[in-house]
């Protein structure tokens, strides 16, 4: 595919999906978008052309690799983290709105079904973190686990890389933040409890909706909202500082649930919160559009236009400070709700930060810098 075609693909307006098209259950994306970095791609243009076409395997494939690095410096100015580490690339949760989908194109895959089916496993992640923390110039700046894909996605049940990373952090007293949509985090309650006593861990659970039909279609392989509240309750009772991420808020779909989510989270022990407003950059624009018209044909036009109204007539936005919150009266109403109910439920009221003073390398008597 030529560079011009790649650019045209990302500039073009999404087309409404064909009526009666088969729906792939258990997946957020329903097709593979073009990869803007690939010069040549094979696509099936006509259903009749079956002689030399093999349908992709619907099962999830774990691709193990020995990575070179695990800790990444975050250059984005408005995401609230300086460093992140991601033991997995791609995510089987299949959230249709996920900004990490575009990153999968750097690996040579599609942001669509490939993102959910082809999971890259960084098998040496704990060893790489240990090597990183041993560097004499490292200053114990908090690291986010994960800043991109979910560190507790289904692959963690087999590989336990997140567990390994937490054990290394606990050994070094390296502060770490966690964001997840999966109840598998409870398997690590023991190490999280140890870290919490030293104030070197803080965790957030992402809740987008209490509507199970919406959750199952929008983020099909995540755990239920009820289970997410159980996670918050159990870990906060164990002494872990817990919060919620409400993201993204989508006008016409889930933005009206903000109060209910915040109250339920507060009732179960959450003390801080954050939110993002929907934005559809890169290939996500096409994937979300297809998903929206297949799942909500009666109100898809309205929702799409509401998103456009919140991003200066577009659905995508790259401007620092604006892209995560949107603009216009709809985005402002969401921001006002967030502020009002956060105050009502005493969210974000405490002065709290991860403790960086305890960091030490094995063999050291104390912090030497």
C-alpha positions in Angstrom: 0.0 0.0 0.0 1.4 3.4 -1.0 2.1 6.2 1.5 -0.7 8.1 -0.1 -3.2 5.3 0.3 -2.1 4.9 4.0 -2.8 8.6 4.6 -6.1 8.5 2.7 -7.1 5.5 4.9 -6.6 7.5 8.1 -8.2 10.7 6.7 -11.3 9.0 5.2 -14.6 9.0 7.0 -15.6 5.5 8.3 -18.3 3.8 6.3 -21.4 2.2 7.9 -21.1 -1.6 8.2 -23.1 -3.8 5.9 -26.3 -5.0 7.3 -26.4 -8.7 8.2 -22.7 -9.0 8.6 -21.6 -11.8 10.9 -20.6 -10.7 14.4 -17.6 -12.2 16.1 -18.7 -13.0 19.6 -16.2 -12.3 22.4 -14.2 -9.8 20.4 -14.4 -6.0 20.4 -13.0 -5.4 17.0 -14.8 -7.1 14.1 -12.1 -6.9 11.4 -8.4 -6.0 10.9 -7.7 -2.4 9.9 -4.8 -1.5 7.6 -1.4 -1.1 9.2 -0.1 2.3 8.2 3.6 1.2 8.5 3.3 -1.8 6.1 4.2 -1.3 2.4 2.4 -4.5 1.3 -0.6 -6.1 2.8 -2.9 -9.0 1.8 -6.6 -8.3 2.1 -9.7 -10.2 1.0 -11.6 -7.8 -1.4 -14.3 -10.2 -2.6 -16.0 -13.1 -0.8 -15.9 -15.1 -4.0 -12.1 -15.2 -4.0 -11.6 -18.2 -1.8 -9.1 -20.3 -3.8 -6.0 -18.7 -2.4 -7.4 -17.2 0.9 -7.1 -18.8 4.3 -9.2 -17.3 7.1 -7.2 -16.2 10.1 -7.3 -18.4 13.2 -9.9 -17.1 15.6 -8.0 -18.3 18.7 -5.6 -16.2 20.8 -1.9 -16.8 20.1 0.8 -16.0 22.6 4.1 -15.1 21.0 6.9 -15.3 23.4 10.0 -13.1 23.0 13.1 -12.0 24.8 12.8 -8.2 25.0 15.6 -5.7 25.3 13.9 -3.3 27.6 10.9 -3.2 29.9 10.8 0.3 31.4 9.8 3.1 29.1 10.0 6.8 29.6 6.6 8.4 28.9 6.8 11.5 26.8 3.1 12.4 26.8 2.6 15.4 29.0 -1.0 14.7 30.2 -1.1 11.0 31.2 0.1 11.4 34.8 3.1 9.1 34.7 6.8 9.4 34.0 7.7 5.8 33.3 5.7 2.7 32.5 6.3 -1.0 31.9 4.2 -3.4 29.9 4.9 -7.2 30.2 2.4 -7.8 27.3 1.8 -6.1 24.0 -1.7 -6.5 22.6 -4.6 -7.2 24.9 -7.1 -10.0 24.9 -9.6 -7.9 26.8 -10.6 -6.4 23.5 -11.8 -3.0 24.6 -13.0 -1.3 21.4 -11.9 2.2 22.4 -8.4 1.3 23.6 -5.7 3.8 22.5 -3.1 1.0 22.8 -4.5 -0.6 19.6 -2.5 1.8 17.5 0.7 0.8 19.1 0.2 -2.8 17.8 1.0 -1.5 14.3 4.6 -0.8 15.4 4.9 -4.6 15.9 3.7 -5.2 12.3 0.2 -6.2 13.2 -3.3 -4.7 12.8 -4.9 -2.5 15.5 -8.1 -4.6 15.0 -8.5 -8.3 15.6 -4.7 -8.8 15.6 -4.5 -6.6 18.8 -6.8 -9.0 20.6 -5.6 -12.3 19.1 -1.8 -11.9 18.8 -0.4 -11.2 22.2 3.3 -10.6 22.6 4.7 -11.9 25.8 7.9 -10.4 27.1 9.1 -13.5 29.0 12.2 -11.9 30.5 10.4 -8.8 31.9 11.3 -9.4 35.6 14.9 -9.9 34.7 15.0 -6.7 32.6 13.4 -4.8 35.5 16.0 -6.0 37.9 18.8 -5.0 35.5 17.1 -1.6 35.1 16.8 -0.9 38.8 20.4 -1.8 39.4 21.6 1.1 37.3 23.4 3.5 39.7 21.6 6.6 38.3 18.1 5.3 38.8 16.3 7.5 41.3 13.2 5.4 42.3 10.8 7.5 40.3 7.4 5.7 40.4 6.7 3.3 37.5 3.2 2.6 36.1 2.2 -1.0 35.5 0.9 -0.9 32.9 0.8 2.3 30.9 -0.4 0.7 27.7 -2.0 -2.8 27.8 -3.5 -4.5 30.9 -0.9 -6.2 33.0 -3.6 -8.6 34.4 -5.1 -9.7 31.0 -5.7 -13.4 30.5 -2.1 -14.1 29.5 -1.0 -13.3 33.1 -2.8 -16.5 34.3 -0.2 -18.5 32.4 2.9 -16.4 32.5 2.7 -14.6 35.9 5.0 -11.8 34.6 3.2 -9.1 36.5 3.7 -11.1 39.7 7.4 -11.3 38.9 7.6 -7.6 38.3 5.9 -6.8 41.6 8.2 -9.2 43.5 11.2 -7.3 42.0 9.7 -3.9 43.0 9.0 -5.2 46.5 12.6 -6.4 46.8 14.0 -3.0 45.7 11.3 -1.0 47.4 10.5 0.5 44.0 7.3 2.5 44.0 4.7 1.3 41.4 1.2 2.2 40.3 -1.2 -0.3 38.8 -4.2 0.1 36.5 -6.3 -3.0 35.5 -9.8 -4.2 34.5 -9.2 -7.7 35.7 -9.9 -9.4 39.0 -6.8 -11.5 38.6 -5.0 -8.8 40.6 -6.4 -10.5 43.7 -4.0 -13.4 43.2 -1.2 -11.0 44.1 -2.9 -9.6 47.3 -0.1 -11.0 49.5 2.7 -9.0 47.8 0.5 -6.0 47.3 -0.2 -6.0 51.0 3.5 -6.0 51.8 4.2 -3.2 49.4 1.2 -1.2 50.8 2.7 -1.2 54.3 5.7 0.6 52.8 3.6 3.0 50.7 5.2 1.8 47.5 2.1 0.7 45.7 -1.2 2.2 44.6 -3.8 0.6 42.4 -6.7 1.7 40.2 -9.5 -0.4 38.7 -11.1 0.8 35.5 -14.9 0.9 35.5 -16.8 2.1 32.5 -20.3 0.9 33.1 -22.7 -1.1 35.3 -24.7 -2.1 32.2 -23.5 -5.7 31.6 -24.8 -5.8 28.0 -22.8 -2.7 27.2 -19.7 -4.0 29.0 -19.8 -7.3 27.3 -19.8 -5.7 23.8 -17.5 -2.8 24.5 -14.9 -4.6 26.5 -15.8 -8.3 26.1 -13.1 -10.1 28.1 -12.9 -7.9 31.1 -14.4 -8.8 34.4 -17.8 -7.5 35.5 -18.4 -4.3 37.3 -19.5 -6.3 40.3 -16.3 -8.2 40.4 -14.3 -4.9 40.0 -16.0 -3.5 43.1 -15.1 -6.7 44.9 -11.4 -6.1 43.9 -11.6 -2.6 45.3 -13.2 -3.8 48.5 -10.9 -6.7 49.2 -7.6 -4.8 48.4 -8.6 -1.7 50.3 -9.5 -3.8 53.3 -6.0 -5.3 53.0 -4.5 -1.8 53.2 -3.8 -1.1 49.5 -4.7 2.4 48.4 -7.4 1.9 45.8 -8.9 4.2 43.2 -11.0 4.0 40.0 -10.4 5.1 36.4 -13.6 6.0 34.6 -12.5 5.9 31.0 -13.5 6.6 28.6 -16.7 8.5 29.2 -18.8 8.3 26.0 -21.7 10.7 25.5 -24.9 8.8 24.8 -23.5 5.5 26.2 -22.1 5.7 29.7 -21.4 9.3 30.7 -24.6 9.3 32.8 -23.2 6.6 35.0 -20.4 8.7 36.5 -22.2 9.4 39.8 -23.2 5.7 40.3 -19.7 4.5 39.6 -18.1 7.0 41.9 -20.5 6.3 44.8 -20.2 2.5 44.4 -16.4 2.8 44.4 -16.3 5.0 47.4 -18.7 2.6 49.3 -16.2 -0.2 48.6 -13.1 1.7 49.8 -11.8 3.7 46.8 -10.3 7.0 47.8 -9.2 8.6 44.5 -10.4 8.7 40.9 -9.7 9.8 37.4 -11.5 9.9 34.1 -10.9 10.3 30.4 -13.3 11.5 27.6 -13.6 9.3 24.4 -11.2 10.1 21.6 -10.7 8.0 18.5 -7.2 8.4 17.1 -5.8 6.4 14.2 -7.3 3.1 13.4 -9.6 3.2 16.5 -11.8 5.6 14.6 -12.7 2.9 12.1 -13.0 0.1 14.6 -15.2 2.1 17.0 -17.4 3.3 14.2 -18.0 -0.2 12.9 -18.7 -1.5 16.5 -21.0 1.4 17.3 -23.3 1.0 14.2 -23.4 -2.8 14.7 -24.3 -2.7 18.3 -26.4 0.5 18.6 -27.8 1.2 15.1 -30.8 3.2 16.6 -28.6 5.8 18.2 -25.2 5.5 16.5 -25.5 8.7 14.4 -26.3 10.7 17.5 -23.4 9.2 19.6 -21.0 9.8 16.7 -22.0 13.4 16.3 -21.8 14.0 20.1 -18.2 12.8 20.0 -17.5 15.1 17.1 -19.0 18.0 18.9 -16.6 17.3 21.8 -13.4 17.4 19.6 -13.9 20.5 17.4 -15.8 18.6 14.7 -13.6 15.6 14.7 -13.5 12.3 16.7 -9.7 12.4 17.2 -7.6 14.9 19.0 -3.8 15.0 19.7 -3.6 18.4 21.5 -2.0 18.2 25.0 -4.4 19.0 27.8 -7.5 18.8 25.6 -7.4 15.4 24.1 -8.1 13.5 27.3 -11.0 15.8 28.4 -12.6 17.0 25.2 -14.1 20.5 24.8 -17.5 22.1 24.3 -20.6 22.0 26.4 -20.9 18.1 26.5 -17.3 17.6 27.7 -17.8 20.5 30.2 -20.9 18.8 31.6 -18.9 15.6 32.2 -16.2 17.6 33.8 -18.7 19.3 36.1 -20.2 16.0 37.1 -16.7 14.6 37.9 -15.9 17.6 40.1 -19.3 17.6 41.9 -19.5 13.9 42.7 -15.9 13.7 43.5 -16.4 16.2 46.2 -19.7 14.6 47.4 -18.0 11.2 47.8 -14.8 12.6 49.3 -12.6 11.4 46.4 -9.1 12.8 45.9 -9.3 14.6 49.3 -6.2 13.1 50.9 -2.6 14.3 50.4 -0.9 11.1 49.4 2.2 10.1 47.3 4.2 6.9 46.7 7.2 6.6 49.0 10.5 6.8 47.2 12.8 7.1 50.2 13.0 3.3 50.9 14.5 2.4 47.6 17.6 0.2 47.8 19.6 -2.2 45.7 20.4 -5.6 47.0 23.5 -5.4 49.2 23.0 -1.7 50.0 22.4 -0.6 53.7 20.2 2.2 52.7 19.5 4.7 49.9 22.9 6.0 48.7 21.8 8.9 46.6 
